[in-house]
């Protein structure tokens, strides 16, 4: 091989390794799993420490809040499985007993720690079949 070809091959290898490393580190930090409470609670240890978007429903009468600190402790459930969650911050207006939520954060030994701005409460359906004013197609 000529010295010019060796330089080109080495440069291409270095670039490929750099791009591969950048790609890997970007994916490793940004990977987030979207899972339901029942899926996580079948094997909680397997999910601990991973970034999750946890989907479930707020358990009735489980929301406790310290008004001065905006610390929330509540439970969410899906298909009979329940997990305790904690959050500090302002929650959406639609966050209440029975509401459908998606929480962003990490599962730990004391439950699910929700990250800042990590509570998304879904709005209930505006139109329910069979009720007055419901839309019909």
Secondary structure, 3 states (H helix, E strand, C coil): CCHHHHHHHHHHHHHHHHHHHHHHHHHHHHCCEEEEHHHHHHCHHHHECCEEEEEEEECCCCCEEECCCCEEEEEEEECCEEEEEEEECCCCCCCCCCCEEEEEEEEECCEEEEEEEEEEECCCCCCCCCCCCCCCC
